[in-house]
Amino acid sequence: MNKTNYPPLEPVLPMREIQGIVVPGFLKPHQTLVGVRFPLGSKAILNVKKFLARIADDVSTAEQTLLDRRRHRNMPRDPQQSSEFTSEVMLAVAVSYSGLCKLAPDASLMSSEAFRAGLVTRSRLLGDPHDGPGSLPSWVVGGPGKELDGLFVVAGNNRIKVSERAKGLVREATSTSIEILYCEDGDVRSDFPGREHFGFNDGVSQPGIRGRASNKVDDYITPRHIVSNQAPAAYLFGYPGQDLVWPGVLVLGQPGPSPDPLFPGLPTSALPNWTTNGSFLVFRRLVQDVGLFWRTMRRIAQDLSKKLGFEGIDDTWLAARLVGRWQSGAPVNRVPNGDNLDLGHSHYANNHFRFDSDCGKLEIVSGYKDNFPMSVADPAGMTCPWAAHIRKLNTRDSGSDTGGRDSTYLRRLLRVGVPFGPPLDDPYARRNQDTNFCKRGLLFLSIQASIEDQFEFLVARWMGDPSRPKMPGGHDILTGQNDALGENRVRRCVIFGADAQQAEVSTDAQWIIPTGGGYFFVPSISALRDVLGG
Amino acid sequence: MPIVKRFAPPANLPDFNSIPGQLEAWHKAVSNWFDIAIHEGESRVKPGRFQFYNPARFDPGGVVIEQAIMWNAFPKELLRKFGRERALREADTLWTLDRYYTDFHNMPVDRRRYPELFKTFFRPQNEYCEWHVDRDSRTNAILRVTFTSEPPELWYALFGSSLPGDKNKFPGNRHLALRRYQKLASPMASEADLIAPRDIRAPDTRYAVQGEYNVYNKWNTTRGIVHLTAPPNALTAEIRLGADATILRRNAAGRWLVEPGALICCARYGGPDRNSDPTIGAAVNALARQGADVTLKNPVGLYMDHIDLSGWELPDKRSIAECVRIVRGRPKMIERMVVEVPPERGLTVSDITIGGVPISYGGQIAECITVKLVSIANMQNPPTCNYPIRCDGCCCLDPHHPTALVTSVSVKKALPAGRYKAFVNQGAAELPAHLVRRDRFTETSQTIPATPSSDSSLRRRTV
C-alpha cells in the first residue's frame, strides 16, 4: 500500500469573529443590498458609531452561517425544521475606504492601493467603457460623487422576510442621519434557480475554504467528500475538483497559500491590527443584455457552421465553448458534444476535470459512482478554449503567465452575489421586445483577501487580456472587456473545430454593462463593534 | 512544416545583414544549440524517442499547432522572496553577481576565489525581460524606462566573440556593435568599454573571458541597458529548457507528473519560483505527453508580446499610447521598448498613474508586460511518446518561511536540515496503460508542519 503525506492540521477559525458572508459565504436565493453614506461632523459620526456597535450583534457570524449551511444540507431529511429555516435572515456589514476614514483614523494604514483608491478610480483598470452605458457618469450606484460609505447585505431564503429586515435596517439607519443612496433586491431566477440570466448554472467552481469550525479534528468548514485513501486528491479537494484554499486567501490574518497547496503559508497581512479576520468585498452591478448575447451567438454560430470542422454547430454549442460549460453546468471537457443535465447537476462530477492531463475516477465517501465520461488532456484548448470563461478564471492543472498551479490558488475568490431583475422569456428578444431591458443582471459580490491579486487580477489581467493566462487564447468574450487603444472594444478568441481547425470568434457587442458598485472592507465582528462602532 | 533553411536572428533584427558570413554563422550556431540540447536529452529517454527536434534538420509532419507560451515580466522570485513592496525596489536595483548564488540559490560564494563576482553587476530580473530606469538626478522623477528581451548571444555574435565555453564562431563587427551601443545606450560608449578586462569566473561557469565581449560592461549595467544580463536569461537556456521539458517524468509512485510545479522540481529544468520556467516546461511537457514532436518557432527568440495599458492615465488626459515606443522588433515580437512621456508634454513617467497609483518603479510597468516564446507542436497520429523517467530532483520548503520553494535539490542528496519536500505525490496523473511497467516504487512519507499561526490548537500531526 502506498504511503503518502497526511494533510496538515487545518487551523480553527474564529467563527464568532468572522462575518458569515466571508466564511462560509451567504449563498442565499434572496438578497437586498443597501448602500449608504455616513454623515459628516463628529457628533453625527458618533451616532453612526453607536448604530454600528448596536447592529454588530445582529450581523451573522461565520458560526451562524455555517450552522445554517449545514441545516440546509440536511433539510430534505428534516422537513419539520424547514419553515423555521426559511424564515432566517442574515446580515453583513461592509465599509468602503471613505467610510472607514470617517470611523477609524488609522484606516490609512491599510495597504491595499485598490481599496484606498476605490472602484471609481480603478474602473479604467478593469476595462470599463469610457462613454455610453457602462461609463462612470451613467452608473446607477457608486458613481463619481455618489460613492458609498457602507454596504449592508441582507440575505435569506424568504423574500418577504428579507425585505422586512432590509426595511427595518433602512429605518434604523435613517434615524441615525445615515443617508440611503441605494437599495436593490436580488433574487435567484424563478424559472431556473441557480442560473444566471444568460441561462448558465452559476457558481459551480467555487473554492472551498480550509479550516475547522472547532477543535474537533474533522470539523471541517468545507466538507470532504473524497475517500481519504485517494491521496492527494482527498486533501486537495472538497468535492472532486473543488479547490481547498488556505483561509488567508479570503480572510486577513489567517494562513495564506504557499507554493505547495498542502503547506500553509504565512498569515495574510492585516494592518491595522483590527483588520484581522476581516476581508474585502467587491460589489459590481452588472446589467446583462440577454437578447444581444444570444442573438450574437446565433449569428456567429451560423457563420461558423459554414466552415470546415464546424459543420452543424449552433448557438448553444458556441456559447458552451465560450463559457467552458454547457448551460446545465456540465463541463465541455467531459461532454464535448452536448449538454448532460445529470452531470451538470452532480456536485460530485461537474467540477471533476483537468485541462492539461487525463482525469481518473475517484472514490467518494457517499459511495457515489461517477459514470460520466472522464475528461481527456486538452492542453492547447481544442475542446475547452483557453479563452473560455472557466479556463480564464481557473487554470486548474495548467501553468499560466504567472507560473505554476499555485498562482491559481492565489487568485481564487468566493462569489456570493445574486441575479437581479426578471428573466427574459425569449432569449433572442430585441430591445423593443423586452419590457425589462437593462433591468436584469447580476449583483456581483466577491470575497477576497486582496482586491488587487484576486478580483482585479482576474478581470484585468486574465479576462480582459487576449493572450493571458495562456495561448492560443483571446479575450473572455462572455464577461471580459477590451479597452485596448484602437480596438473599439472588439473581443476576440480562438476556438477549434472537429479536426483541430482554428477559427477566430470576434464581437464588439457589449452584453455585460457595469452600472455601479464599490470596494468594501468586511470587518470582523469585534472590529465592527469596538473600532468602527463604540 | 518545411525544413528551416536559415535560423534568423531574433525578431529578424537587421544587425547581421551587412556582416559577411554572419547570418550563416548565426544559423549554424542556433542549429548547433538545438543539436547539443537534443544530444544530451536523447541519452536519457531510452527506450523511446526524443520528441524535441531541430527544425533545420527534420520535419516530423503531422498536424502543426503553434503555441505561444506567455508569462509576466516581473520577477516572481523577488515577489515570493520579498513581497511586492520590497520586490519593486529590489527589481530596480543592480545586484552583484555573487547575490545570484547567495540570494537565488542559497549558495555561499568564496570572495577570495571569485572576487570578480562581487564587483560585477547584473539585473535581478530573471523572466527573460529586463529594464533600466533613468531618473532625473534632481527630482528623482522617472524620465524613461527601457525594456529589453534581447539575448546576450546576439551581442556576442555581433561583437564577433564566442560565448564562454561555446565553440561557435561569428565573424561579427566590433565597430557596428559599438555603433549600436552608442545609439541604444550612450554616444560616450567606447570599444574598450565593451571588452572584459579580466575573466569573470563563478563556481559553475565563466561569465566573461578576458579580451572578449563583456556582457556586464557599464553601458549594459550601471549606465544603461542594451540586452539581457541575468544569468538564466539566455537563448541557449530557452532551447535547453524546451528540449528538457519534452522528457516525460514519473514520480516515485509510478504516476506521471503533469503539473508545472511538480514537473520543474522533478526535472530541474529551471527556476521553480519563476513565472516563466514552470509554465514553459509544463506547456511543452503537456504537448509531449500527447505524443507531439516539439520545437521552437523560427526566429527563435524571447519576446515582449505586448504591454497592457489598461488603467494608465496622465494628468493631461491625452493619449498614453504615444508614451510607449518599440525601438527594436515589432508588435508581438518586441525586443526593445521605451516608456517615456514625449518631452513637449512637460510630464514624466512618474506622472503616469496605473489605476490611480503613480509609477514609482520600473517594475510597475513590468507588471503590465507579457513576455513569450513560441513553440511548434507536430501532433502525430497515432501519438507515441517517450517513456517517463524518474525524477532528478525535488523542491523543498522552509516551514517557518513558506513563501518560496528552495531551488530543486538532487534526489541523490539529503534534504537540507529543517526543510520539507514539496509536492509529494502531487501534480501527478495515472500513466496510460501502454506506459505502465513493472517497477518497484518507493514512496516517501513525511510530516507536514502545522499552520504557522499563533493558534494554540495547532499541533504538528505525526505520521
Chai-1 contact restraints between the chains, C-beta under 6 A:
chainA,res_idxA,chainB,res_idxB,connection_type,confidence,min_distance_angstrom,max_distance_angstrom,comment,restraint_id
A,N2,B,A253,contact,1.0,0.0,6.0,A-B,restraint_1
A,N2,B,E443,contact,1.0,0.0,6.0,A-B,restraint_2
A,K3,B,E443,contact,1.0,0.0,6.0,A-B,restraint_3
A,K3,B,S445,contact,1.0,0.0,6.0,A-B,restraint_4
A,T4,B,N425,contact,1.0,0.0,6.0,A-B,restraint_5
A,N5,B,V424,contact,1.0,0.0,6.0,A-B,restraint_6
A,N5,B,I448,contact,1.0,0.0,6.0,A-B,restraint_7
A,Y6,B,R461,contact,1.0,0.0,6.0,A-B,restraint_8
A,Y6,B,V463,contact,1.0,0.0,6.0,A-B,restraint_9
A,P8,B,I448,contact,1.0,0.0,6.0,A-B,restraint_10
A,P8,B,A450,contact,1.0,0.0,6.0,A-B,restraint_11
A,L9,B,A450,contact,1.0,0.0,6.0,A-B,restraint_12
A,L9,B,L458,contact,1.0,0.0,6.0,A-B,restraint_13
A,L9,B,R461,contact,1.0,0.0,6.0,A-B,restraint_14
A,P11,B,T451,contact,1.0,0.0,6.0,A-B,restraint_15
A,P11,B,S453,contact,1.0,0.0,6.0,A-B,restraint_16
A,P11,B,D455,contact,1.0,0.0,6.0,A-B,restraint_17
A,P11,B,L458,contact,1.0,0.0,6.0,A-B,restraint_18
A,V12,B,S457,contact,1.0,0.0,6.0,A-B,restraint_19
A,E113,B,V357,contact,1.0,0.0,6.0,A-B,restraint_20
A,A117,B,G356,contact,1.0,0.0,6.0,A-B,restraint_21
A,T121,B,G356,contact,1.0,0.0,6.0,A-B,restraint_22
A,R122,B,G355,contact,1.0,0.0,6.0,A-B,restraint_23
A,R124,B,G311,contact,1.0,0.0,6.0,A-B,restraint_24
A,L125,B,S310,contact,1.0,0.0,6.0,A-B,restraint_25
A,L125,B,G311,contact,1.0,0.0,6.0,A-B,restraint_26
A,L125,B,G355,contact,1.0,0.0,6.0,A-B,restraint_27
A,G127,B,S310,contact,1.0,0.0,6.0,A-B,restraint_28
A,N215,B,S457,contact,1.0,0.0,6.0,A-B,restraint_29
A,P232,B,N425,contact,1.0,0.0,6.0,A-B,restraint_30
A,P232,B,Q426,contact,1.0,0.0,6.0,A-B,restraint_31
A,P255,B,T451,contact,1.0,0.0,6.0,A-B,restraint_32
A,P255,B,S453,contact,1.0,0.0,6.0,A-B,restraint_33
A,S258,B,P402,contact,1.0,0.0,6.0,A-B,restraint_34
A,P259,B,L405,contact,1.0,0.0,6.0,A-B,restraint_35
A,D260,B,A422,contact,1.0,0.0,6.0,A-B,restraint_36
A,D260,B,F423,contact,1.0,0.0,6.0,A-B,restraint_37
A,L262,B,I448,contact,1.0,0.0,6.0,A-B,restraint_38
A,F263,B,L397,contact,1.0,0.0,6.0,A-B,restraint_39
A,F263,B,P402,contact,1.0,0.0,6.0,A-B,restraint_40
A,P264,B,T451,contact,1.0,0.0,6.0,A-B,restraint_41
A,G265,B,P402,contact,1.0,0.0,6.0,A-B,restraint_42
A,D356,B,V258,contact,1.0,0.0,6.0,A-B,restraint_43
A,D356,B,A286,contact,1.0,0.0,6.0,A-B,restraint_44
A,S357,B,V258,contact,1.0,0.0,6.0,A-B,restraint_45
A,S357,B,A429,contact,1.0,0.0,6.0,A-B,restraint_46
A,D358,B,A429,contact,1.0,0.0,6.0,A-B,restraint_47
A,G360,B,E430,contact,1.0,0.0,6.0,A-B,restraint_48
A,P379,B,A286,contact,1.0,0.0,6.0,A-B,restraint_49
A,A380,B,I65,contact,1.0,0.0,6.0,A-B,restraint_50
A,D397,B,E259,contact,1.0,0.0,6.0,A-B,restraint_51
A,G399,B,P260,contact,1.0,0.0,6.0,A-B,restraint_52
A,G399,B,P278,contact,1.0,0.0,6.0,A-B,restraint_53
A,G399,B,T279,contact,1.0,0.0,6.0,A-B,restraint_54
A,G399,B,A282,contact,1.0,0.0,6.0,A-B,restraint_55
A,D401,B,M70,contact,1.0,0.0,6.0,A-B,restraint_56
A,D401,B,W71,contact,1.0,0.0,6.0,A-B,restraint_57
A,D401,B,N72,contact,1.0,0.0,6.0,A-B,restraint_58
A,T402,B,N72,contact,1.0,0.0,6.0,A-B,restraint_59
A,T402,B,N275,contact,1.0,0.0,6.0,A-B,restraint_60
A,G403,B,K76,contact,1.0,0.0,6.0,A-B,restraint_61
A,G403,B,N275,contact,1.0,0.0,6.0,A-B,restraint_62
A,G403,B,P278,contact,1.0,0.0,6.0,A-B,restraint_63
A,G403,B,T279,contact,1.0,0.0,6.0,A-B,restraint_64
A,G404,B,P260,contact,1.0,0.0,6.0,A-B,restraint_65
A,G404,B,G261,contact,1.0,0.0,6.0,A-B,restraint_66
A,G404,B,P278,contact,1.0,0.0,6.0,A-B,restraint_67
A,R405,B,E259,contact,1.0,0.0,6.0,A-B,restraint_68
A,R405,B,G261,contact,1.0,0.0,6.0,A-B,restraint_69
A,A460,B,S310,contact,1.0,0.0,6.0,A-B,restraint_70
A,S467,B,M70,contact,1.0,0.0,6.0,A-B,restraint_71
A,S467,B,D305,contact,1.0,0.0,6.0,A-B,restraint_72
A,S467,B,T370,contact,1.0,0.0,6.0,A-B,restraint_73
A,R468,B,M70,contact,1.0,0.0,6.0,A-B,restraint_74
A,M471,B,A68,contact,1.0,0.0,6.0,A-B,restraint_75
A,M471,B,M70,contact,1.0,0.0,6.0,A-B,restraint_76
A,D483,B,S310,contact,1.0,0.0,6.0,A-B,restraint_77
A,L485,B,A321,contact,1.0,0.0,6.0,A-B,restraint_78
A,A500,B,V63,contact,1.0,0.0,6.0,A-B,restraint_79
